[in-house]
């Protein structure tokens, strides 16, 4: 199919300008014809840099959705508006790629899924870490049975000191939480997907606000304002699945730890294990001896290689566009993203009540 998709962007802030727009601009089967932001200047700047000829600028997403030429919408707004905008876009006949997490609450996420099913339009969530080379290779190994039955997973999203100080990241009302819902969501999605296990049984959670009240704290993005820091600075979850498998989730923006990593996973199965702490490593037992192997994911190791490479954001954009034009299922299914949001919500609830949360 040679058709070119017409795309509209709602929310032209950091995630749009840093990820969605540059990757979409590389896609020969898509063109960006509409830009919307509550700050008109941001939409105008994005249109000037990434827009097709004659692209339109809006300050109200409802007006953008009235544009009949738009076939696909990317939702790149704060978490509290994901559901409202996504449902409206689906109802307007658009396919939707929404930034992670799926929504601020599980109820809102269910409304998004219901709208997708009702309208027949495609909905996917931007969990781009699935599209990394190491993630895709490990998924192949898992599907080939190299790890056997995976009964333990560790979802890792730990920063030592990297609290985002811009936008609404520190605003609990707009975001729904801190590092757990921001980066913990990536690690959990990656782990659930690799385990292919979406049936949680119970969740225990803890959240902490131990460092966020400090002034002039060391931070990769500069000192934060303690008065604005309304969310947790670290959060942890213990998740038991219906088949007995267990997942431990660790997330932080600020934590006194020297070994850290973001959007990584560790898997333990009956036939072998894998982790991403120092590249992709596989371990197991052969001929009565233990072994571990580091997987070389270099594109070929050829000196002065000048061919094009595809990063995870570009791959996400390409496969998303292909899923629409070629009528294929998106790699990230909304039913899967809903389970991620349900577990995150359960961790927050457990931390608040001090009790385990059980799923039906």
C-alpha positions in Angstrom: 0.0 0.0 0.0 1.5 3.3 -1.0 -1.0 5.5 0.9 0.5 8.2 3.2 -1.1 8.7 6.6 -2.1 12.2 7.7 -1.0 12.6 11.4 -2.1 15.2 14.0 -0.1 15.8 17.2 -1.8 16.9 20.4 0.7 18.2 22.9 3.9 19.7 21.5 6.1 19.7 24.6 9.2 17.7 25.4 8.1 14.2 24.6 6.6 15.3 21.3 9.5 17.4 20.1 12.2 15.0 21.5 10.6 11.7 20.3 7.4 11.6 18.3 8.0 14.4 15.9 11.6 13.5 14.8 10.7 9.8 14.4 7.5 10.5 12.5 9.3 13.0 10.2 11.5 10.1 9.1 8.6 7.9 8.0 7.9 8.0 4.2 4.4 6.7 4.7 3.3 9.5 7.1 3.1 13.2 7.1 2.3 15.5 10.0 -0.4 18.0 9.0 -1.7 19.3 12.4 -0.2 20.5 15.7 -2.0 21.4 18.9 -0.8 22.8 22.2 -2.4 25.0 24.9 0.7 27.2 24.4 0.2 28.3 20.7 3.9 29.2 20.3 4.9 25.6 20.9 2.6 24.3 18.3 3.7 26.9 15.8 7.4 26.1 16.4 6.7 22.4 16.0 4.8 23.0 12.7 7.5 25.1 11.3 10.1 22.4 12.0 8.2 19.2 11.3 5.0 20.1 9.5 4.0 19.2 6.0 3.3 22.1 3.6 0.0 23.8 4.7 0.0 22.1 8.1 -2.5 23.6 10.6 -2.0 24.8 14.2 -4.5 24.6 17.0 -4.8 25.5 20.7 -7.9 23.4 21.2 -7.7 19.6 20.5 -11.4 19.5 19.7 -10.8 21.7 16.7 -8.0 19.5 15.5 -10.2 16.5 15.7 -12.7 18.2 13.4 -10.2 18.1 10.7 -11.4 15.3 8.4 -8.0 14.8 6.7 -6.4 13.6 9.9 -6.4 9.8 10.2 -4.0 9.3 13.1 -3.5 11.2 16.4 -0.6 11.1 18.8 -1.5 12.1 22.3 1.5 13.7 24.1 -0.1 15.5 27.0 0.0 15.1 30.8 -1.3 11.8 32.2 -4.6 13.3 33.5 -5.8 14.2 29.9 -4.7 11.0 28.1 -8.1 9.3 28.5 -10.3 12.3 27.6 -8.4 13.2 24.5 -7.9 9.6 23.3 -11.6 8.7 23.7 -12.5 11.9 21.8 -10.0 11.1 19.0 -11.2 7.5 18.6 -14.8 8.7 18.5 -13.8 11.2 15.8 -12.6 8.3 13.7 -8.9 8.6 14.3 -6.4 5.9 15.2 -4.5 6.8 18.4 -1.0 6.4 19.7 -1.0 7.7 23.3 2.0 8.4 25.4 2.6 6.2 28.4 1.2 5.5 30.9 -2.1 4.6 29.3 -4.0 6.8 31.7 -3.8 8.3 35.2 -6.3 5.7 36.6 -7.3 2.2 35.6 -10.9 3.4 35.2 -9.8 6.0 32.6 -7.7 3.3 30.8 -10.8 1.0 30.6 -12.7 3.9 29.0 -10.0 4.1 26.4 -10.1 0.4 25.6 -13.9 0.5 25.4 -13.8 3.3 23.0 -11.3 1.5 20.8 -13.4 -1.6 20.7 -16.6 0.5 20.1 -15.1 2.4 17.2 -12.9 -0.3 15.6 -10.0 2.2 15.5 -6.5 1.1 16.5 -5.1 2.2 19.9 -1.6 1.7 21.1 0.5 3.1 24.0 4.0 4.4 23.5 6.1 1.9 25.4 9.1 2.4 23.2 11.4 0.2 25.3 9.9 -2.9 23.7 11.4 -1.7 20.4 15.0 -1.7 21.6 17.4 -4.2 20.0 18.0 -6.0 23.3 14.3 -6.2 24.1 13.4 -7.7 20.8 16.2 -10.2 20.8 15.3 -11.3 24.3 11.7 -11.7 23.3 12.8 -14.0 20.6 14.8 -16.1 23.0 11.8 -16.3 25.4 9.4 -17.3 22.6 11.9 -20.0 21.5 11.8 -21.5 25.1 15.4 -20.7 25.9 14.5 -19.6 29.5 11.8 -22.2 30.0 9.0 -21.2 32.4 9.7 -17.7 33.7 8.7 -17.6 37.3 10.6 -14.5 38.6 10.9 -11.1 37.0 12.5 -7.9 38.3 11.4 -4.6 36.7 14.1 -2.0 37.3 13.7 1.8 36.9 16.2 3.3 39.3 17.7 6.7 39.1 20.2 7.9 41.7 19.4 11.6 41.2 17.5 12.5 38.1 14.3 14.2 39.2 12.6 16.0 36.2 12.1 19.6 37.3 10.2 20.9 34.2 6.6 20.6 33.1 4.1 18.9 35.5 6.2 15.9 36.6 6.1 16.9 40.2 2.3 17.6 40.1 0.4 14.6 41.6 -3.0 15.9 40.3 -1.9 16.0 36.7 0.5 13.0 36.7 -1.0 10.7 39.2 2.4 10.0 40.8 6.1 10.2 40.5 8.8 7.8 39.3 6.5 4.8 39.6 4.0 6.0 37.0 6.7 7.9 35.0 9.5 5.4 34.5 8.4 2.4 36.6 5.7 1.9 34.0 8.3 1.3 31.3 10.1 -1.4 33.3 6.9 -3.1 34.3 5.6 -3.1 30.8 8.8 -4.5 29.5 8.8 -7.3 32.1 5.2 -8.3 31.7 5.6 -8.4 27.9 8.8 -10.5 28.0 7.1 -12.9 30.5 3.9 -12.8 28.4 2.0 -12.8 31.7 -0.9 -10.4 32.2 -2.9 -12.0 35.0 -2.0 -10.5 38.4 -3.3 -12.0 41.6 -2.1 -9.6 44.3 0.1 -6.6 44.9 1.9 -5.1 47.8 3.5 -1.7 47.5 5.5 1.0 49.2 6.1 4.6 48.3 8.5 7.0 49.8 9.0 10.8 50.0 12.3 10.9 51.8 14.5 13.1 49.7 12.1 15.4 47.9 11.9 17.9 50.6 15.6 18.9 50.4 16.7 22.2 49.1 19.6 22.6 46.6 19.9 18.8 46.3 22.3 17.3 43.8 20.3 16.5 40.7 21.0 15.8 37.0 18.4 18.4 36.0 19.3 21.0 38.6 17.8 21.5 42.1 14.1 20.9 42.5 11.7 23.1 44.4 10.6 21.1 47.5 7.3 23.0 47.7 6.4 21.7 44.2 7.6 18.1 44.9 4.1 16.6 45.6 4.8 13.0 44.4 6.9 10.1 45.7 10.7 10.0 45.1 10.8 6.2 45.1 8.3 3.4 44.9 8.4 -0.4 45.1 6.0 -3.2 44.4 5.8 -7.0 45.0 3.5 -8.6 42.4 2.2 -12.1 42.5 0.7 -13.5 39.3 -2.2 -16.0 39.1 0.2 -18.8 38.0 2.5 -18.2 41.0 5.1 -16.1 39.1 6.5 -13.1 41.0 7.6 -9.7 39.8 9.5 -7.2 41.9 9.3 -3.6 40.7 11.8 -0.9 41.8 11.5 2.7 40.7 13.1 6.0 41.8 14.0 9.5 40.7 16.1 10.0 43.8 17.6 7.2 45.8 20.9 6.6 47.5 22.0 3.7 45.3 25.2 3.3 43.2 23.9 0.5 40.9 21.0 2.0 38.9 19.4 1.5 35.5 16.2 2.5 33.7 13.7 0.4 31.8 15.6 -2.8 32.5 14.5 -6.3 33.4 15.8 -9.5 35.0 14.2 -12.8 34.3 14.6 -16.2 35.9 13.3 -19.3 34.3 13.5 -23.1 34.7 16.0 -23.4 31.8 17.9 -20.1 32.0 18.0 -16.5 33.0 18.5 -13.1 31.5 19.3 -9.5 32.6 20.0 -6.1 31.1 22.2 -4.6 33.8 25.4 -4.8 31.8 24.2 -5.2 28.3 22.0 -8.2 27.5 23.3 -11.3 29.4 22.0 -14.9 29.3 22.9 -17.4 31.9 22.1 -21.1 32.4 23.6 -24.6 32.7 25.1 -26.9 30.1 26.9 -30.2 30.4 26.8 -29.9 34.2 28.5 -26.5 34.1 27.2 -23.0 34.7 27.6 -20.4 31.9 26.7 -16.8 31.2 26.9 -15.1 27.8 26.8 -11.5 26.8 24.9 -11.0 23.6 26.6 -8.8 21.0 23.9 -6.6 19.4 26.2 -4.5 17.3 24.8 -4.1 13.7 27.9 -5.8 12.3 31.0 -4.3 13.8 32.3 -3.1 10.5 34.7 -0.2 10.7 33.4 3.0 9.1 30.0 1.5 8.5 27.8 4.3 7.2 24.5 2.5 6.7 21.3 3.8 8.4 20.4 2.5 11.8 17.0 2.6 13.5 16.6 3.5 17.1 13.6 2.4 19.3 11.7 5.6 18.7 12.0 5.4 15.0 11.1 1.7 15.0 8.1 2.4 17.2 6.9 5.0 14.7 7.5 2.8 11.7 5.7 -0.2 13.1 2.8 1.8 14.3 2.3 3.4 10.9 2.6 -0.1 9.3 0.1 -1.6 11.7 -2.5 0.9 10.3 -1.6 0.9 6.7 -1.1 -2.9 6.5 -3.9 -3.6 9.0 -1.7 -5.5 11.5 -2.0 -5.6 15.3 0.2 -3.0 17.0 3.1 -4.4 19.1 1.7 -2.7 22.2 -1.9 -3.8 22.7 -4.2 -1.6 24.8 -5.3 -4.7 26.8 -1.7 -5.1 27.9 -1.2 -1.5 28.7 -4.4 -1.6 30.8 -2.9 -4.3 33.0 0.2 -2.2 33.6 -2.0 0.7 34.8 -4.0 -1.6 37.0 -0.9 -2.9 38.7 0.6 0.6 39.2 -2.7 1.8 40.7 -2.7 -1.2 43.0 0.8 -0.4 44.2 -0.2 3.2 45.1 -3.3 1.9 46.8 -1.4 -0.7 48.8 1.2 1.9 49.8 -1.6 4.2 51.0 -3.5 1.6 53.0 -0.7 -0.7 54.1 -2.6 -3.7 52.8 -2.4 -6.1 49.9 -4.6 -5.4 46.9 -6.2 -8.5 45.3 -7.4 -8.8 41.7 -10.6 -10.7 40.8 
